[in-house]
Amino acid sequence: MPINNYYNLGKTGLKVSRLALGTMTFGKEWGWGNSREESQQIFNQYLDLGGNFIDTADMYTGGTSERYIGEFMKERKNREEIVLSTKFTFNTAEGHKINAGGNGRKNIKRSVEDSLRRLKTDYIDLYIMHCWDKVTPVEEVMRSLDDLVREGKILHAGLSNVPAWYASRAQSLAQHRGYEPICTFQLEYSLIQRAIENEYIDLGQITGAGIMAWSPLGGGLLSGKYKPGIEGQKDVEGRLKKITDDGGEVSSKDNERNWGIVKALHEVSHQIDQPMASTAINWVANQSNVGSVIIGATKMSQLESNMKALDFEIPLPLMEVLNKASDFDKVYPYTFFQSNIQQRIIKEAELADKPAHYHKQQRV
Ligand SMILES: NC(=O)c1ccc[n+]([C@@H]2O[C@H](COP(=O)([O-])OP(=O)(O)OC[C@H]3O[C@@H](n4cnc5c(N)ncnc54)[C@H](OP(=O)(O)O)[C@@H]3O)[C@@H](O)[C@H]2O)c1
């Protein structure tokens, strides 16, 4: 399916491309990003290829990512064509002011004004809480986001990196207090990170929020640079090398399960004659309730290749190979529901699905 097939994000009327452009790499401040010129080429090429969904955050590259996007939109005069998503939570104010971080109303107000200024726009299509701060009540966050919708500063709201109970509570508050509901959960999702399948797929379906999947290549591990047989190799150029050299978190990705996944991905990609990165992105995009996959690219060749990731289908038996290799240990209470729980509860034959013209029975 070509990139210029758009999906409605969650239950909104907002139409987004199934591949969003991640811009965490716009700017060199973090050591593995792109110059302004390279970033602009990637931005323009993504739009020329049919994408319309740009993801950034106030803290990416210290504000440079938002600044570049604002400038690029101005130069291209295309603000209206773009679905612009940005995030708040982290302290991006000069001088570490105490209320300039977190999800309190005061910081949300400061953050949105700063983002609007850097992005050179008067509204944000999708405003996402970047991370649970573990202290601010969800009531304060939801009311503050709803106020911003009413003020016209943001059109829709999302949550990223929050526990499912928190997201569920946010949606209940929205429903019962008449706030703008959350239309997307932006979460890490890839062949190497499938933990969100425990709760978020069902939660999103039930509450009308689509998943925006981040790091579909596990930050580069599934990009094709790493091949089976070179396990543990870290001298491949790119972000993972830089992070590893700096003593960062990549070591947690260097484990037997992940190398098994890289091996299976390599074999499947070879069989369907596709780049490993494309196969990995395609797998994520075709999981239940995924609204959009945020692709990252530090080179034009990577972008152009990744943008073709939806142009083919992975045959079912090969999907199974990937599913099996990337299977993960379920934790309690999900283990409790695994084996035929309905039969144990009602002691009758399994419930049947409703006829096709009804909605599918939800068994959660
Ligand atoms: N909400 C959140 O907390 C959160 C967190 C992380 C990311 N995000 C969003 O998600 C976006 C994507 O995340 P990500 O960059 O981590 O995604 P990713 O797809 O897991 O990794 C992308 C990186 O892999 C390498 N790569 C990509 N395509 C390749 C190809 N075809 N061949 C070889 N290497 C390739 C590039 O890095 P190198 O060339 O440097 O190796 C690229 O920067 C971000 O830009 C951001 O917008 C959100």
Ligand as a Chemical Component Dictionary entry (heavy atoms), coordinates in Angstrom:
data_LIG
# 
_chem_comp.id                   LIG 
_chem_comp.type                 NON-POLYMER 
_chem_comp.pdbx_formal_charge   0 
_chem_comp.three_letter_code    LIG 
# 
loop_
_chem_comp_atom.comp_id 
_chem_comp_atom.atom_id 
_chem_comp_atom.alt_atom_id 
_chem_comp_atom.type_symbol 
_chem_comp_atom.charge 
_chem_comp_atom.model_Cartn_x 
_chem_comp_atom.model_Cartn_y 
_chem_comp_atom.model_Cartn_z 
_chem_comp_atom.pdbx_ordinal 
LIG N1  N1  N 0  8.035  9.505  22.264 1  
LIG C1  C1  C 0  9.268  9.115  22.492 2  
LIG O1  O1  O 0  9.693  8.976  23.655 3  
LIG C2  C2  C 0  10.184 8.830  21.345 4  
LIG C3  C3  C 0  11.420 8.192  21.597 5  
LIG C4  C4  C 0  12.244 7.936  20.504 6  
LIG C5  C5  C 0  11.869 8.328  19.227 7  
LIG N2  N2  N 1  10.679 8.976  19.015 8  
LIG C6  C6  C 0  10.276 9.428  17.666 9  
LIG O2  O2  O 0  10.434 8.351  16.759 10 
LIG C7  C7  C 0  11.310 8.733  15.691 11 
LIG C8  C8  C 0  12.025 7.509  15.190 12 
LIG O3  O3  O 0  12.795 6.942  16.253 13 
LIG P1  P1  P 0  14.184 6.303  15.933 14 
LIG O4  O4  O 0  15.021 7.284  15.197 15 
LIG O5  O5  O -1 14.711 5.740  17.212 16 
LIG O6  O6  O 0  13.738 5.141  14.931 17 
LIG P2  P2  P 0  14.459 3.837  14.423 18 
LIG O7  O7  O 0  13.795 3.548  13.127 19 
LIG O8  O8  O 0  14.433 2.774  15.444 20 
LIG O9  O9  O 0  15.984 4.236  14.187 21 
LIG C9  C9  C 0  16.307 5.114  13.175 22 
LIG C10 C10 C 0  17.813 5.088  12.945 23 
LIG O10 O10 O 0  18.177 3.845  12.354 24 
LIG C11 C11 C 0  19.107 4.070  11.300 25 
LIG N3  N3  N 0  18.411 3.746  10.039 26 
LIG C12 C12 C 0  17.140 4.089  9.674  27 
LIG N4  N4  N 0  16.824 3.607  8.461  28 
LIG C13 C13 C 0  17.896 2.938  8.042  29 
LIG C14 C14 C 0  18.172 2.221  6.848  30 
LIG N5  N5  N 0  17.274 2.096  5.862  31 
LIG N6  N6  N 0  19.400 1.645  6.726  32 
LIG C15 C15 C 0  20.321 1.750  7.715  33 
LIG N7  N7  N 0  20.124 2.426  8.873  34 
LIG C16 C16 C 0  18.915 3.022  9.030  35 
LIG C17 C17 C 0  19.466 5.555  11.370 36 
LIG O11 O11 O 0  20.502 5.757  12.330 37 
LIG P3  P3  P 0  22.060 5.687  12.026 38 
LIG O12 O12 O 0  22.264 5.901  10.561 39 
LIG O13 O13 O 0  22.637 6.774  12.865 40 
LIG O14 O14 O 0  22.460 4.333  12.502 41 
LIG C18 C18 C 0  18.218 6.157  11.955 42 
LIG O15 O15 O 0  18.443 7.396  12.598 43 
LIG C19 C19 C 0  12.174 9.851  16.302 44 
LIG O16 O16 O 0  12.740 10.707 15.327 45 
LIG C20 C20 C 0  11.138 10.575 17.139 46 
LIG O17 O17 O 0  10.366 11.430 16.332 47 
LIG C21 C21 C 0  9.829  9.217  20.061 48 
# 
loop_
_chem_comp_bond.comp_id 
_chem_comp_bond.atom_id_1 
_chem_comp_bond.atom_id_2 
_chem_comp_bond.value_order 
_chem_comp_bond.pdbx_ordinal 
LIG N1  C1  SING 1  
LIG C1  O1  DOUB 2  
LIG C1  C2  SING 3  
LIG C2  C3  SING 4  
LIG C2  C21 DOUB 5  
LIG C3  C4  DOUB 6  
LIG C4  C5  SING 7  
LIG C5  N2  DOUB 8  
LIG N2  C6  SING 9  
LIG N2  C21 SING 10 
LIG C6  O2  SING 11 
LIG C6  C20 SING 12 
LIG O2  C7  SING 13 
LIG C7  C8  SING 14 
LIG C7  C19 SING 15 
LIG C8  O3  SING 16 
LIG O3  P1  SING 17 
LIG P1  O4  DOUB 18 
LIG P1  O5  SING 19 
LIG P1  O6  SING 20 
LIG O6  P2  SING 21 
LIG P2  O7  DOUB 22 
LIG P2  O8  SING 23 
LIG P2  O9  SING 24 
LIG O9  C9  SING 25 
LIG C9  C10 SING 26 
LIG C10 O10 SING 27 
LIG C10 C18 SING 28 
LIG O10 C11 SING 29 
LIG C11 N3  SING 30 
LIG C11 C17 SING 31 
LIG N3  C12 SING 32 
LIG N3  C16 SING 33 
LIG C12 N4  DOUB 34 
LIG N4  C13 SING 35 
LIG C13 C14 SING 36 
LIG C13 C16 DOUB 37 
LIG C14 N5  SING 38 
LIG C14 N6  DOUB 39 
LIG N6  C15 SING 40 
LIG C15 N7  DOUB 41 
LIG N7  C16 SING 42 
LIG C17 O11 SING 43 
LIG C17 C18 SING 44 
LIG O11 P3  SING 45 
LIG P3  O12 DOUB 46 
LIG P3  O13 SING 47 
LIG P3  O14 SING 48 
LIG C18 O15 SING 49 
LIG C19 O16 SING 50 
LIG C19 C20 SING 51 
LIG C20 O17 SING 52 
# 
